[in-house]
Each structure stands twice: as structure tokens, then as C-alpha cells.
Amino acid sequence: MEPCKVLLVDDEVEFVLALAERLTIRGLHTQVAHNGEQALFVLQDYAPDAVLLDLKMPGMDGLEVLRRVKKINPQVKVVILTGHGSEQDAEIAQRLGASGYLQKPADIGVIVDTIKRACSGFAD
């Protein structure tokens, strides 16, 4: 089975680069974007199995990115990872098609398991 390809989208540059490194060590292929516009651009060429997406970013927020990702590729699994989410955000994300919703700080094992489940077609 091919390794899961994951697009990480977060405006906290050091955090997302460190996370990409940790996920790569655990056998996932990663690509990074630092904002919504960049994520949509990368999505066209990278064709990820899953997107790990922050909600609160300057410019286009995570919910709008989620809407657009699902329009571009309804099959891609999107997992929200946010430090500023609410129950309302979680409900909206789920309605828009998110496969998972994690709060920062999330344990790396939980993040990896959630992504791998999403890649294999299982949602929370």
C-alpha cells in the first residue's frame, strides 16, 4: 500500500514544519502550506489523500479552505487541527465534510492515527 500523502496547512511556520518532520518519520508523505491560498495551489499538483487543516489563519480561514477543497476533490479527507476551535466550528466542519476534528495541543500519536484512519477511508 502506498504511504498516505498529507497536506499540512497551518500559518504557524515552525509548528507545521516540525509536525511535517514528525509525520514523515512515521511513514507519511507530507507537503506544507502556510495559508489557504497556498494550500489550494499545492492541492492541484500534490493530490493528497488527506489534508490536516488549521481553522484560524490570516486571509482565508480553515472553514473556507475546507469548502473549496471539497469542491475541488470531494474524495480527499480533511482533518481539522486547531487551537482556537469551538463546538460550533466542529459542527460546521463536520457538515462541510471534515473527517476529524482535533484540538491543539494534540498528541502526535493521535494525529497520526487520525490521519491514517482518514487515508484508509475511515472517519471519526
Backbone torsions as a table, in degrees:
resi	resn	phi	psi	omega
1	MET	NA	136.0	178.6
2	GLU	-64.1	144.5	174.3
3	PRO	-62.9	147.8	179.0
4	CYS	-67.1	131.1	177.0
5	LYS	-97.1	124.0	-174.9
6	VAL	-124.4	131.3	172.4
7	LEU	-99.4	119.6	179.5
8	LEU	-98.5	125.3	-177.0
9	VAL	-123.5	110.5	-179.0
10	ASP	-159.6	137.3	-179.2
11	ASP	-81.4	-8.2	175.7
12	GLU	-84.2	94.2	-169.4
13	VAL	-56.8	-51.1	-177.3
14	GLU	-63.3	-40.3	179.0
15	PHE	-61.4	-49.5	-173.6
16	VAL	-70.7	-32.7	176.3
17	LEU	-69.0	-40.9	176.8
18	ALA	-64.6	-41.1	178.8
19	LEU	-64.0	-42.6	178.5
20	ALA	-58.4	-43.4	178.9
21	GLU	-62.3	-44.3	-179.3
22	ARG	-66.3	-36.8	178.6
23	LEU	-71.7	-37.2	178.3
24	THR	-62.9	-42.1	177.3
25	ILE	-58.4	-31.5	-179.0
26	ARG	-90.9	14.4	171.1
27	GLY	91.5	11.1	177.6
28	LEU	-99.3	145.8	173.5
29	HIS	-88.8	129.8	-176.1
30	THR	-124.7	150.9	171.4
31	GLN	-136.1	147.5	-174.2
32	VAL	-120.0	141.3	170.1
33	ALA	-133.3	144.2	-175.0
34	HIS	-102.8	1.0	175.0
35	ASN	-161.2	172.3	-175.7
36	GLY	-63.6	-43.2	-179.2
37	GLU	-61.5	-44.8	179.0
38	GLN	-63.4	-39.5	179.8
39	ALA	-59.9	-44.4	-179.3
40	LEU	-66.5	-34.3	177.2
41	PHE	-67.3	-48.1	-179.2
42	VAL	-63.2	-37.4	-178.4
43	LEU	-54.8	-35.7	-177.4
44	GLN	-63.7	-40.1	-177.4
45	ASP	-94.8	-32.7	-170.9
46	TYR	-83.2	-31.7	-179.6
47	ALA	48.5	65.0	-178.4
48	PRO	-73.0	158.6	172.0
49	ASP	-79.7	-32.0	-177.5
50	ALA	-144.1	153.7	175.5
51	VAL	-123.4	126.9	173.8
52	LEU	-101.4	114.8	-162.6
53	LEU	-126.0	127.8	173.1
54	ASP	-79.1	150.8	178.8
55	LEU	-87.8	-46.9	-172.9
56	LYS	-95.0	103.5	177.7
57	MET	-137.9	152.1	176.2
58	PRO	-66.6	151.0	-177.6
59	GLY	78.0	-125.0	-178.6
60	MET	-74.8	123.6	-179.8
61	ASP	-80.5	170.1	-175.4
62	GLY	-61.4	-36.0	-179.8
63	LEU	-66.1	-38.3	176.6
64	GLU	-68.4	-38.8	175.8
65	VAL	-60.7	-44.9	178.9
66	LEU	-57.6	-48.1	178.2
67	ARG	-54.0	-48.3	-175.4
68	ARG	-71.0	-39.0	177.9
69	VAL	-59.4	-44.8	-178.3
70	LYS	-67.7	-28.5	175.0
71	LYS	-70.6	-43.0	-178.1
72	ILE	-68.7	-46.4	-176.8
73	ASN	-145.6	91.4	-177.6
74	PRO	-60.7	-20.9	-177.9
75	GLN	-78.4	-24.2	-176.8
76	VAL	-66.2	136.7	179.3
77	LYS	-88.4	135.0	-179.6
78	VAL	-119.7	125.0	176.3
79	VAL	-113.6	126.8	178.1
80	ILE	-85.2	134.0	172.8
81	LEU	-130.9	107.3	-173.5
82	THR	-137.3	150.6	174.1
83	GLY	-100.2	-3.6	-173.0
84	HIS	-129.0	23.7	-175.3
85	GLY	-82.5	168.9	176.9
86	SER	-135.8	171.1	176.2
87	GLU	-60.2	-38.2	179.0
88	GLN	-62.6	-43.6	177.2
89	ASP	-60.4	-42.3	180.0
90	ALA	-61.1	-43.2	179.6
91	GLU	-65.1	-43.7	179.2
92	ILE	-63.0	-45.7	-179.5
93	ALA	-59.2	-43.1	179.7
94	GLN	-63.5	-44.1	178.0
95	ARG	-60.3	-34.5	-179.9
96	LEU	-80.4	-5.7	174.6
97	GLY	110.7	10.8	177.7
98	ALA	-64.3	141.5	179.8
99	SER	-88.8	-18.1	-178.3
100	GLY	-161.5	162.2	-178.3
101	TYR	-144.9	112.9	-178.3
102	LEU	-119.0	145.2	176.6
103	GLN	-99.7	137.6	171.5
104	LYS	-77.1	146.6	-7.8
105	PRO	-78.6	130.8	177.9
106	ALA	-106.9	142.6	177.6
107	ASP	-62.7	137.9	-177.6
108	ILE	-58.4	-36.2	178.0
109	GLY	-63.2	-40.0	178.1
110	VAL	-66.7	-41.6	178.6
111	ILE	-61.5	-48.9	-178.9
112	VAL	-61.3	-46.8	-179.8
113	ASP	-60.9	-42.9	-179.3
114	THR	-63.9	-43.1	179.1
115	ILE	-65.8	-45.3	-178.8
116	LYS	-63.7	-38.6	175.9
117	ARG	-63.5	-43.3	179.3
118	ALA	-62.3	-43.5	-179.5
119	CYS	-63.7	-32.9	-177.9
120	SER	-87.6	2.4	174.6
121	GLY	99.2	1.7	179.3
122	PHE	-100.1	130.7	177.9
123	ALA	-106.1	160.9	176.5
124	ASP	-68.5	NA	NA
